[in-house]
Amino acid sequence: MFDALIDVTIVYPDGAPKFWGMCCGDVVKPIVEGRLRPIDSELVTGDYQHDREFRRTMHAWLGELWTDKDALIRELRSRSQLGARVA
């Protein structure tokens, strides 16, 4: 079914934009980072509802993704504040 997912991170270095401001034409300059994340076949074929060990494995995998994403957000914000070009 799946062998990978696209992990997209959006960072607003100047803070989250307001909806109404965007509607009124305020300029928003987000930093968008996309990564292709492989998915182990065991995560696709497991039984989340009935297998406690599989749920633990899935939660650990998701926790690792969020830990990586938090580090990436900090890095992108830091580079943006330093005026570095974010590619």
C-alpha positions in Angstrom: 0.0 0.0 0.0 2.5 2.6 1.2 6.3 2.5 1.4 6.9 6.2 2.1 5.2 9.4 3.1 5.9 13.1 2.4 6.7 14.9 5.6 6.0 18.6 5.0 7.1 21.3 7.6 5.9 24.9 7.3 7.6 27.5 9.4 6.6 31.2 9.7 9.7 33.0 10.9 7.7 36.2 11.6 5.0 34.3 13.5 1.9 32.6 12.4 0.0 34.8 9.9 -3.5 36.0 10.7 -6.2 34.8 8.2 -7.7 38.2 7.8 -4.3 39.8 7.2 -3.6 37.3 4.4 -7.0 38.0 2.9 -6.1 41.7 2.9 -2.8 41.1 1.1 -0.3 41.0 4.0 2.9 39.4 2.7 3.6 36.0 4.2 7.0 34.4 3.7 6.9 30.8 5.0 9.8 28.4 4.9 8.6 25.1 3.4 10.6 21.9 3.8 9.6 18.5 2.4 11.2 15.2 3.1 10.4 11.7 1.8 10.2 9.4 4.8 10.4 5.6 4.2 7.8 3.5 6.0 8.9 0.0 7.2 6.6 -2.7 5.8 5.9 -3.9 9.4 4.2 -0.5 10.1 1.9 -0.9 7.1 0.9 -4.5 7.9 0.5 -4.2 11.7 -2.7 -4.4 13.6 -3.0 -1.1 15.5 -6.3 -1.9 17.0 -5.5 -5.4 18.5 -1.7 -5.5 18.9 -0.4 -3.6 21.9 3.3 -4.1 20.9 2.5 -2.8 17.4 0.9 0.3 18.9 4.1 0.9 21.0 6.2 0.5 17.8 4.0 2.9 15.9 4.0 5.5 18.7 7.8 5.3 19.0 8.1 5.8 15.2 5.7 8.8 15.3 7.5 10.2 18.3 10.8 10.0 16.5 9.3 11.9 13.5 8.0 14.7 15.8 11.4 14.9 17.5 13.1 15.3 14.1 10.5 17.8 13.0 10.9 19.9 16.2 14.7 20.0 15.6 14.1 21.0 12.0 11.8 23.8 13.0 14.3 25.1 15.5 17.1 25.0 12.9 15.0 26.8 10.2 13.9 29.5 12.7 17.5 30.0 13.8 18.8 30.2 10.3 16.1 32.6 9.3 16.8 34.9 12.3 20.5 34.9 11.4 19.6 36.1 7.9 21.0 32.9 6.4 19.5 31.8 3.1 17.2 28.8 3.8 17.2 26.4 0.9 
